[in-house]
Amino acid sequence: MHTITKRLYITVDGDRLVEEGDPDAQFLYANPGRKISDEDAAKFGLLDVPEEESPEEDATPEAQPAKKRKGSFKPRRKESR
């Protein structure tokens, strides 16, 4: 996850994020403190990861840590009457 540090706006075409006051700014994307995925941060150039070394392309399932599940949902069984 990536934490936004300043107010960012998205352009009309949706391809770029710009700072407040930029003439291309159209819609508020995020306020400071909002967390966005690393994928979105990389898409908009907020991470310093060269595209050739992108973790999504080179990662194998063995190299990625397993996601922890917070719990499982078990629906109640209907009682027969």
MODELLER restraints for C-alpha pairs under 7 A, 6 or more apart:
rsr = mdl.restraints
at = mdl.atoms
rsr.add(forms.Gaussian(group=physical.xy_distance, feature=features.Distance(at['CA:1:A'], at['CA:35:A']), mean=6.16, stdev=0.5))
rsr.add(forms.Gaussian(group=physical.xy_distance, feature=features.Distance(at['CA:1:A'], at['CA:36:A']), mean=5.70, stdev=0.5))
rsr.add(forms.Gaussian(group=physical.xy_distance, feature=features.Distance(at['CA:1:A'], at['CA:37:A']), mean=4.71, stdev=0.5))
rsr.add(forms.Gaussian(group=physical.xy_distance, feature=features.Distance(at['CA:1:A'], at['CA:38:A']), mean=5.17, stdev=0.5))
rsr.add(forms.Gaussian(group=physical.xy_distance, feature=features.Distance(at['CA:2:A'], at['CA:35:A']), mean=5.42, stdev=0.5))
rsr.add(forms.Gaussian(group=physical.xy_distance, feature=features.Distance(at['CA:2:A'], at['CA:36:A']), mean=5.30, stdev=0.5))
rsr.add(forms.Gaussian(group=physical.xy_distance, feature=features.Distance(at['CA:2:A'], at['CA:37:A']), mean=6.04, stdev=0.5))
rsr.add(forms.Gaussian(group=physical.xy_distance, feature=features.Distance(at['CA:2:A'], at['CA:38:A']), mean=5.80, stdev=0.5))
rsr.add(forms.Gaussian(group=physical.xy_distance, feature=features.Distance(at['CA:2:A'], at['CA:41:A']), mean=6.65, stdev=0.5))
rsr.add(forms.Gaussian(group=physical.xy_distance, feature=features.Distance(at['CA:3:A'], at['CA:33:A']), mean=5.72, stdev=0.5))
rsr.add(forms.Gaussian(group=physical.xy_distance, feature=features.Distance(at['CA:3:A'], at['CA:34:A']), mean=5.67, stdev=0.5))
rsr.add(forms.Gaussian(group=physical.xy_distance, feature=features.Distance(at['CA:3:A'], at['CA:35:A']), mean=4.40, stdev=0.5))
rsr.add(forms.Gaussian(group=physical.xy_distance, feature=features.Distance(at['CA:3:A'], at['CA:36:A']), mean=6.41, stdev=0.5))
rsr.add(forms.Gaussian(group=physical.xy_distance, feature=features.Distance(at['CA:4:A'], at['CA:31:A']), mean=6.90, stdev=0.5))
rsr.add(forms.Gaussian(group=physical.xy_distance, feature=features.Distance(at['CA:4:A'], at['CA:32:A']), mean=5.05, stdev=0.5))
rsr.add(forms.Gaussian(group=physical.xy_distance, feature=features.Distance(at['CA:4:A'], at['CA:33:A']), mean=5.35, stdev=0.5))
rsr.add(forms.Gaussian(group=physical.xy_distance, feature=features.Distance(at['CA:4:A'], at['CA:34:A']), mean=5.45, stdev=0.5))
rsr.add(forms.Gaussian(group=physical.xy_distance, feature=features.Distance(at['CA:4:A'], at['CA:35:A']), mean=6.20, stdev=0.5))
rsr.add(forms.Gaussian(group=physical.xy_distance, feature=features.Distance(at['CA:5:A'], at['CA:32:A']), mean=4.59, stdev=0.5))
rsr.add(forms.Gaussian(group=physical.xy_distance, feature=features.Distance(at['CA:5:A'], at['CA:33:A']), mean=6.13, stdev=0.5))
rsr.add(forms.Gaussian(group=physical.xy_distance, feature=features.Distance(at['CA:6:A'], at['CA:31:A']), mean=6.24, stdev=0.5))
rsr.add(forms.Gaussian(group=physical.xy_distance, feature=features.Distance(at['CA:6:A'], at['CA:32:A']), mean=4.66, stdev=0.5))
rsr.add(forms.Gaussian(group=physical.xy_distance, feature=features.Distance(at['CA:7:A'], at['CA:19:A']), mean=6.38, stdev=0.5))
rsr.add(forms.Gaussian(group=physical.xy_distance, feature=features.Distance(at['CA:7:A'], at['CA:20:A']), mean=6.21, stdev=0.5))
rsr.add(forms.Gaussian(group=physical.xy_distance, feature=features.Distance(at['CA:7:A'], at['CA:30:A']), mean=5.78, stdev=0.5))
rsr.add(forms.Gaussian(group=physical.xy_distance, feature=features.Distance(at['CA:7:A'], at['CA:31:A']), mean=4.51, stdev=0.5))
rsr.add(forms.Gaussian(group=physical.xy_distance, feature=features.Distance(at['CA:7:A'], at['CA:32:A']), mean=5.63, stdev=0.5))
rsr.add(forms.Gaussian(group=physical.xy_distance, feature=features.Distance(at['CA:8:A'], at['CA:17:A']), mean=6.10, stdev=0.5))
rsr.add(forms.Gaussian(group=physical.xy_distance, feature=features.Distance(at['CA:8:A'], at['CA:18:A']), mean=5.63, stdev=0.5))
rsr.add(forms.Gaussian(group=physical.xy_distance, feature=features.Distance(at['CA:8:A'], at['CA:19:A']), mean=4.89, stdev=0.5))
rsr.add(forms.Gaussian(group=physical.xy_distance, feature=features.Distance(at['CA:8:A'], at['CA:20:A']), mean=6.16, stdev=0.5))
rsr.add(forms.Gaussian(group=physical.xy_distance, feature=features.Distance(at['CA:8:A'], at['CA:28:A']), mean=6.27, stdev=0.5))
rsr.add(forms.Gaussian(group=physical.xy_distance, feature=features.Distance(at['CA:8:A'], at['CA:29:A']), mean=5.56, stdev=0.5))
rsr.add(forms.Gaussian(group=physical.xy_distance, feature=features.Distance(at['CA:8:A'], at['CA:30:A']), mean=5.38, stdev=0.5))
rsr.add(forms.Gaussian(group=physical.xy_distance, feature=features.Distance(at['CA:8:A'], at['CA:31:A']), mean=6.63, stdev=0.5))
rsr.add(forms.Gaussian(group=physical.xy_distance, feature=features.Distance(at['CA:9:A'], at['CA:17:A']), mean=5.41, stdev=0.5))
rsr.add(forms.Gaussian(group=physical.xy_distance, feature=features.Distance(at['CA:9:A'], at['CA:18:A']), mean=5.24, stdev=0.5))
rsr.add(forms.Gaussian(group=physical.xy_distance, feature=features.Distance(at['CA:9:A'], at['CA:19:A']), mean=6.07, stdev=0.5))
rsr.add(forms.Gaussian(group=physical.xy_distance, feature=features.Distance(at['CA:9:A'], at['CA:20:A']), mean=6.57, stdev=0.5))
rsr.add(forms.Gaussian(group=physical.xy_distance, feature=features.Distance(at['CA:9:A'], at['CA:25:A']), mean=5.30, stdev=0.5))
rsr.add(forms.Gaussian(group=physical.xy_distance, feature=features.Distance(at['CA:9:A'], at['CA:26:A']), mean=6.40, stdev=0.5))
rsr.add(forms.Gaussian(group=physical.xy_distance, feature=features.Distance(at['CA:9:A'], at['CA:27:A']), mean=5.35, stdev=0.5))
rsr.add(forms.Gaussian(group=physical.xy_distance, feature=features.Distance(at['CA:9:A'], at['CA:28:A']), mean=4.37, stdev=0.5))
rsr.add(forms.Gaussian(group=physical.xy_distance, feature=features.Distance(at['CA:9:A'], at['CA:29:A']), mean=4.80, stdev=0.5))
rsr.add(forms.Gaussian(group=physical.xy_distance, feature=features.Distance(at['CA:9:A'], at['CA:30:A']), mean=6.94, stdev=0.5))
rsr.add(forms.Gaussian(group=physical.xy_distance, feature=features.Distance(at['CA:10:A'], at['CA:16:A']), mean=5.83, stdev=0.5))
rsr.add(forms.Gaussian(group=physical.xy_distance, feature=features.Distance(at['CA:10:A'], at['CA:17:A']), mean=4.52, stdev=0.5))
rsr.add(forms.Gaussian(group=physical.xy_distance, feature=features.Distance(at['CA:10:A'], at['CA:18:A']), mean=6.24, stdev=0.5))
rsr.add(forms.Gaussian(group=physical.xy_distance, feature=features.Distance(at['CA:10:A'], at['CA:25:A']), mean=5.88, stdev=0.5))
rsr.add(forms.Gaussian(group=physical.xy_distance, feature=features.Distance(at['CA:10:A'], at['CA:26:A']), mean=6.03, stdev=0.5))
rsr.add(forms.Gaussian(group=physical.xy_distance, feature=features.Distance(at['CA:10:A'], at['CA:27:A']), mean=5.44, stdev=0.5))
rsr.add(forms.Gaussian(group=physical.xy_distance, feature=features.Distance(at['CA:10:A'], at['CA:28:A']), mean=6.34, stdev=0.5))
rsr.add(forms.Gaussian(group=physical.xy_distance, feature=features.Distance(at['CA:10:A'], at['CA:29:A']), mean=5.66, stdev=0.5))
rsr.add(forms.Gaussian(group=physical.xy_distance, feature=features.Distance(at['CA:11:A'], at['CA:17:A']), mean=6.36, stdev=0.5))
rsr.add(forms.Gaussian(group=physical.xy_distance, feature=features.Distance(at['CA:11:A'], at['CA:24:A']), mean=5.73, stdev=0.5))
rsr.add(forms.Gaussian(group=physical.xy_distance, feature=features.Distance(at['CA:11:A'], at['CA:25:A']), mean=5.17, stdev=0.5))
rsr.add(forms.Gaussian(group=physical.xy_distance, feature=features.Distance(at['CA:11:A'], at['CA:26:A']), mean=5.30, stdev=0.5))
rsr.add(forms.Gaussian(group=physical.xy_distance, feature=features.Distance(at['CA:11:A'], at['CA:27:A']), mean=6.89, stdev=0.5))
rsr.add(forms.Gaussian(group=physical.xy_distance, feature=features.Distance(at['CA:12:A'], at['CA:26:A']), mean=5.88, stdev=0.5))
rsr.add(forms.Gaussian(group=physical.xy_distance, feature=features.Distance(at['CA:16:A'], at['CA:44:A']), mean=5.91, stdev=0.5))
rsr.add(forms.Gaussian(group=physical.xy_distance, feature=features.Distance(at['CA:17:A'], at['CA:44:A']), mean=6.30, stdev=0.5))
rsr.add(forms.Gaussian(group=physical.xy_distance, feature=features.Distance(at['CA:18:A'], at['CA:25:A']), mean=6.11, stdev=0.5))
rsr.add(forms.Gaussian(group=physical.xy_distance, feature=features.Distance(at['CA:41:A'], at['CA:47:A']), mean=5.94, stdev=0.5))
